[in-house]
Amino acid sequence: MRIAITGGTGFVGRHLAARLDPAETVVVSRRTGVPIWDADALEEAFAGCDAVAHCAGINREIGDQSFQRVHVDGTRAVIEAARRAGVRRIVMLSFLRARPGCGSGYHETKWAAEELIRHSGLEYTILKSGMIFGPGDHMVDHVTKAVRTWPVFATVGFRERHVRPVAVEDAVDVLVAALEGRMPDQTVAVMGAEELELGAAVRRIARVADRSPLYVPAPLWVIRMLAQLTEWVMVVPLVAKAQAMMLGEGVSEPAPPAPEPPPGIRPTHGFDEELIRAALPEGRFGLRDLRLARRLRRST
Ligand SMILES: NC(=O)c1ccc[n+]([C@@H]2O[C@H](COP(=O)([O-])OP(=O)(O)OC[C@H]3O[C@@H](n4cnc5c(N)ncnc54)[C@H](OP(=O)(O)O)[C@@H]3O)[C@@H](O)[C@H]2O)c1
């Protein structure tokens, strides 16, 4: 089975590509010269493919990379190209709480993309996934670098929110099952086997990273301000505005409701220390993580 992966250079896409036969896998991203709003280039990339794993996306807007352009216009182009190239099946990686009318551009445009796929006429599976962790992720990476860099860690609010982190190997298992056509025309919720408080998840990561910062509960508006600030100054923000919303409401239940994949396909791993250890990044935050420093380096 020949598969094209949009976002195949990203965290989840790379893990998926590593699982598949390289001779039968086509990786699509800006870095491979194919932005997802270019239907002609996509059609060429999709030629001969049986299925598309649509994993491209952004979690913050920058320059002309708006949520509307990447998630909505991009998904429209992916569908158009898949139709033209004769691809039968499309599997989209969406977010557990992607939904309309919630005030977050990320959530609303991921929902709009889901709707485009559901009405595309192609065989589809939409995976509404919780936060995914593993080597090269965003979650363990950012928390670890933060606790290595600063002695204080701001946790969200005073009421604990819950998460069900998904091990990337489990996420890839579900993606592969969907690509094989085992969940046709379904929208399913992908959640890890363990539900825990957000603060407990952060403390577990810090413990595995051998750090014990001072945890300071901060109201959500402070986290939102931090998100805006880090979106402005950091190459990859410590926390993006969309992520501040996720932290504020928890990531443990699908919205709107969706069933889990059938037993045998659904995730089996919890937020295990061994898996966290395998995901620990090198180093801490430094000047290289600042957009200004990167711009100066490029200009010299
Ligand atoms: N990670 C999670 O916990 C999680 C959970 C639920 C859902 N999701 C969703 O799953 C998707 C993948 O997540 P991820 O963590 O793997 O993200 P990621 O590491 O940021 O990777 C995103 C991928 O999308 C590609 N991309 C972005 N804009 C593009 C564009 N305009 N044209 C073509 N390719 C583009 C990027 O490649 P280039 O930069 O080379 O273009 C990259 O390969 C995202 O849509 C995300 O919303 C992620």
The ligand as an SDF file (V2000), in Angstrom:
LIG
                    3D

 48 52  0  0  0  0  0  0  0  0999 V2000
    1.4460   16.6230   18.7290 N   0  0  0  0  0  0  0  0  0  0  0  0
    0.2730   16.4830   19.3380 C   0  0  0  0  0  0  0  0  0  0  0  0
    0.2000   16.3050   20.5620 O   0  0  0  0  0  0  0  0  0  0  0  0
   -1.0080   16.5350   18.5190 C   0  0  0  0  0  0  0  0  0  0  0  0
   -2.2130   16.1070   19.1190 C   0  0  0  0  0  0  0  0  0  0  0  0
   -3.3800   16.1510   18.3590 C   0  0  0  0  0  0  0  0  0  0  0  0
   -3.3650   16.6160   17.0600 C   0  0  0  0  0  0  0  0  0  0  0  0
   -2.1930   17.0430   16.5280 N   0  0  0  0  0  0  0  0  0  0  0  0
   -2.2160   17.5300   15.1590 C   0  0  0  0  0  0  0  0  0  0  0  0
   -1.4630   16.6440   14.3820 O   0  0  0  0  0  0  0  0  0  0  0  0
   -0.7460   17.3380   13.3860 C   0  0  0  0  0  0  0  0  0  0  0  0
    0.7300   16.9920   13.4870 C   0  0  0  0  0  0  0  0  0  0  0  0
    1.2020   17.3250   14.7690 O   0  0  0  0  0  0  0  0  0  0  0  0
    2.7640   17.3500   15.0610 P   0  0  0  0  0  0  0  0  0  0  0  0
    2.8940   17.4090   16.5350 O   0  0  0  0  0  0  0  0  0  0  0  0
    3.4460   16.2920   14.2930 O   0  0  0  0  0  0  0  0  0  0  0  0
    3.1310   18.7710   14.4730 O   0  0  0  0  0  0  0  0  0  0  0  0
    4.5430   19.3260   14.0020 P   0  0  0  0  0  0  0  0  0  0  0  0
    5.6650   18.5620   14.6160 O   0  0  0  0  0  0  0  0  0  0  0  0
    4.5010   20.7840   14.2230 O   0  0  0  0  0  0  0  0  0  0  0  0
    4.5510   19.0100   12.4480 O   0  0  0  0  0  0  0  0  0  0  0  0
    3.7100   19.6980   11.5690 C   0  0  0  0  0  0  0  0  0  0  0  0
    3.9870   19.2450   10.1620 C   0  0  0  0  0  0  0  0  0  0  0  0
    3.1380   19.9770    9.2890 O   0  0  0  0  0  0  0  0  0  0  0  0
    3.9360   20.4920    8.2140 C   0  0  0  0  0  0  0  0  0  0  0  0
    3.3550   21.7490    7.7470 N   0  0  0  0  0  0  0  0  0  0  0  0
    3.0280   22.8330    8.4760 C   0  0  0  0  0  0  0  0  0  0  0  0
    2.5440   23.7990    7.6860 N   0  0  0  0  0  0  0  0  0  0  0  0
    2.5600   23.3000    6.4290 C   0  0  0  0  0  0  0  0  0  0  0  0
    2.2000   23.8140    5.1600 C   0  0  0  0  0  0  0  0  0  0  0  0
    1.7410   25.0600    5.0140 N   0  0  0  0  0  0  0  0  0  0  0  0
    2.3710   23.0290    4.0720 N   0  0  0  0  0  0  0  0  0  0  0  0
    2.8650   21.7710    4.1860 C   0  0  0  0  0  0  0  0  0  0  0  0
    3.2250   21.2240    5.3600 N   0  0  0  0  0  0  0  0  0  0  0  0
    3.0810   21.9840    6.4650 C   0  0  0  0  0  0  0  0  0  0  0  0
    5.3080   20.6910    8.8490 C   0  0  0  0  0  0  0  0  0  0  0  0
    6.3480   20.6120    7.9050 O   0  0  0  0  0  0  0  0  0  0  0  0
    7.1010   21.8590    7.2870 P   0  0  0  0  0  0  0  0  0  0  0  0
    7.4220   22.7920    8.4150 O   0  0  0  0  0  0  0  0  0  0  0  0
    8.2750   21.2940    6.5790 O   0  0  0  0  0  0  0  0  0  0  0  0
    6.1340   22.4140    6.3190 O   0  0  0  0  0  0  0  0  0  0  0  0
    5.4220   19.4500    9.7200 C   0  0  0  0  0  0  0  0  0  0  0  0
    5.8400   18.3480    8.9520 O   0  0  0  0  0  0  0  0  0  0  0  0
   -1.0300   18.8140   13.5680 C   0  0  0  0  0  0  0  0  0  0  0  0
   -2.0350   19.1650   12.6640 O   0  0  0  0  0  0  0  0  0  0  0  0
   -1.5620   18.9040   14.9870 C   0  0  0  0  0  0  0  0  0  0  0  0
   -2.5210   19.9220   15.0910 O   0  0  0  0  0  0  0  0  0  0  0  0
   -1.0010   17.0080   17.2200 C   0  0  0  0  0  0  0  0  0  0  0  0
  1  2  1  0
  2  3  2  0
  2  4  1  0
  4  5  1  0
  4 48  2  0
  5  6  2  0
  6  7  1  0
  7  8  2  0
  8  9  1  0
  8 48  1  0
  9 10  1  0
  9 46  1  0
 10 11  1  0
 11 12  1  0
 11 44  1  0
 12 13  1  0
 13 14  1  0
 14 15  2  0
 14 16  1  0
 14 17  1  0
 17 18  1  0
 18 19  2  0
 18 20  1  0
 18 21  1  0
 21 22  1  0
 22 23  1  0
 23 24  1  0
 23 42  1  0
 24 25  1  0
 25 26  1  0
 25 36  1  0
 26 27  1  0
 26 35  1  0
 27 28  2  0
 28 29  1  0
 29 30  1  0
 29 35  2  0
 30 31  1  0
 30 32  2  0
 32 33  1  0
 33 34  2  0
 34 35  1  0
 36 37  1  0
 36 42  1  0
 37 38  1  0
 38 39  2  0
 38 40  1  0
 38 41  1  0
 42 43  1  0
 44 45  1  0
 44 46  1  0
 46 47  1  0
M  CHG  2   8   1  16  -1
M  END
$$$$
